[in-house]
Amino acid sequence: MIKQIHGTSAKLTSSRGSRMKILVTGANGFLGRGIVERLAQTNNIITAVDFTKYEAEHKNVIARKINLF
């Protein structure tokens, strides 16, 4: 849930005000990298998955390498 919007930034919180767990697939892709970087600036827990391991630079990002095939 997007709770507050200030200009181009948004504060993402659950309806109870706690941290959310967010899964981003394709974290090494063009869009995925930008999404993970933007979400990493929030206080939420981000899980970034891709075929190659995402190099997490933020403490709230959990990087996982997966193979669906």
N, C-alpha and C positions, 0 to 999 in steps of 0.2 A: 504494500500500500504506500503510495506517495502521500505523505502527510503534509508537508509544507513545500511550497515552491517559491524561491527567491531568485528572480532573474533567470539565469540558466542553470542554477544548481537546485537540486532536490534533496530532501532529507527522507531517506527510506527507513521506516520503522514498521513493526508489526502493529496490529490493532491494540495490543496490550502495552505497547511502548518498549518492548524488549528487542534485542538484537535478532535479526533474521539470518537464516542460513540460505545462501543463494548459490545455485549451481550454474556454471557457465561452461557449455560445451563448445569445442572449437576455440579454445583459449589462445592458441598460437596463430589463428587466422587474423586477417586484416581487421575485421570488426571485433572479434573476440578479445584481442589485445587491448583495444581502446575501452571496451566494456569493462574488462577486469581492472584496468588501471583506474577508471572512473569509480567503480564500485569499491575499490580498495581504499578510497579516501573516506568512505563512510565507516561507521562503527559496526558493520555487519560482518559475518563470517562468510567468506567467499571460497568456494571450491572450484578450481579451474582445471578442466580436463581436456585432453587432446591426445592424438596419436603419438606426439612427441611431448616430453615433459615440459611444462611451462615453468620458467624460472621465476619464482615468486620473489619479489623484492619487498613485500609488505608483510607484517606479522599476522595480519588477519586473512591472508590468502593461503589456502591449502592446495598444493599442486599435485595432480595425479596424472600418470600416463596410463592410457587405456587402449585396448584393441578390441573393437566390436566384431571383427571378422575372424 
